[in-house]
Amino acid sequence: MIKFLDLHKINLQFEQELKVAANRVIDSGWYVMGKELETFEQNYAEFCGTKFSLGVANGLDALRLIFKAYIELGIINRKDEVIVPANTYIASVLAITDNDLIPVFVDPNINTYNLDSSRIEEAITPKTKAILTVHLYGQNSINDQMLAICKKYDLKLVEDSAQSHGAIWKEKVMGSIGDAAGHSFYPGKNLGALGDAGAVTTNDETLSKTIEALRNYGSLNKYENIFKGLNSRLDEIQAAFLNVKLKYIQKDILERRRVANYYLQNIKNSAIIMPSVIEEKGHVWHLFVIRIKKRDELQTYLKNNGIQTLIHYPIPPNKQNAYKEYAHLSFPITERIHDEVLSLPLSPVMNVNEIEEVTEILNLFT
Ligand SMILES: *Cc1c(COP(=O)(O)O)cnc(C)c1O
């Protein structure tokens, strides 16, 4: 069977180094907020090209903490509105509503699956304080029009960079373009820990200091609490694993592009809509998402041929039980995306035979 994502095989590449890293942490006797985290934060800030990087417990917390910090700083107030793509993963929306902010869903662009800048302005009200743009599937979602809108209406631009580590727009790495960005290192992400982990990147020193306190009970100095904070820290052992894996991320991106480019050039089936790539460097292929009317049929056919696929995502956030208050809203493009998308196997460790097999079987589907 061709697996959607073989995490064991991915981490096996770094087995020796990961074991050395784990032993180092075990032997150190220091497990939370220590040298490994400090090193990772420096490495990751350098990778993104930002002044600050703060390790946190996961990607959802990274985004939650950004909004929480803006509220603490009085830049955003409870019940203010945040624009978010209607087709994002639910975590983007949870980060907004958990802070008692209002998500304003905007239908995405049907070709890129990312926020459609031409639809943002009509969603802006006097309550709008931020845009949470999501680099979905690994592709940059920012453009000049979006930046101009943020400037014109004085909106904070927050990047959900959970799927886009290392993607580039105009020489800048995702996570360094907006005012702040949340990153996830969930095991299945392009830069994955061996458990949960996340980070915030920003060039804003005040925001960075606020989040540094908020992730640690609202405290910068032990037993002195300046905010009502959370416990959302990145463990030493995960930071040590991430220090290993970060060294190989550029190589991984090239491997992912190798698979994606093969698919793009060789999948030839008129029923299938292939992903649109705006700029080669702007996409790091967290997911290779095709669209097809007979999606469920294709998924069953692939499964019967030993190919595992997934759907990202089957239900839009506003149609989830968790968000009944937004169920009446209708987003035609989002709904179409959720009915038609299918994610093909793609990882840096896929071999040529597997890629060819997926392609051949897809080309035979009628
Ligand atoms: C994975 C993901 C998150 C949440 O990250 P976790 O580390 O799983 O909490 C947020 N946004 C998007 C787009 C994601 O894919």
The ligand as an SDF file (V2000), in Angstrom:
LIG
                    3D

 15 15  0  0  0  0  0  0  0  0999 V2000
   -2.1200   22.1090   12.0520 C   0  0  0  0  0  0  0  0  0  0  0  0
   -2.7360   23.4300   11.8580 C   0  0  0  0  0  0  0  0  0  0  0  0
   -2.9820   24.2890   12.9400 C   0  0  0  0  0  0  0  0  0  0  0  0
   -2.8430   23.8790   14.3740 C   0  0  0  0  0  0  0  0  0  0  0  0
   -1.6020   23.3810   14.7190 O   0  0  0  0  0  0  0  0  0  0  0  0
   -1.4980   22.3450   15.9520 P   0  0  0  0  0  0  0  0  0  0  0  0
   -0.0390   22.2710   16.2200 O   0  0  0  0  0  0  0  0  0  0  0  0
   -2.0680   21.0480   15.4730 O   0  0  0  0  0  0  0  0  0  0  0  0
   -2.2570   22.9180   17.0850 O   0  0  0  0  0  0  0  0  0  0  0  0
   -3.4650   25.5630   12.6750 C   0  0  0  0  0  0  0  0  0  0  0  0
   -3.7140   25.9640   11.4130 N   0  0  0  0  0  0  0  0  0  0  0  0
   -3.5280   25.1620   10.3550 C   0  0  0  0  0  0  0  0  0  0  0  0
   -3.8140   25.6830    8.9900 C   0  0  0  0  0  0  0  0  0  0  0  0
   -3.0430   23.8660   10.5390 C   0  0  0  0  0  0  0  0  0  0  0  0
   -2.8550   23.0810    9.4800 O   0  0  0  0  0  0  0  0  0  0  0  0
  1  2  1  0
  2  3  1  0
  2 14  2  0
  3  4  1  0
  3 10  2  0
  4  5  1  0
  5  6  1  0
  6  7  2  0
  6  8  1  0
  6  9  1  0
 10 11  1  0
 11 12  2  0
 12 13  1  0
 12 14  1  0
 14 15  1  0
M  END
$$$$
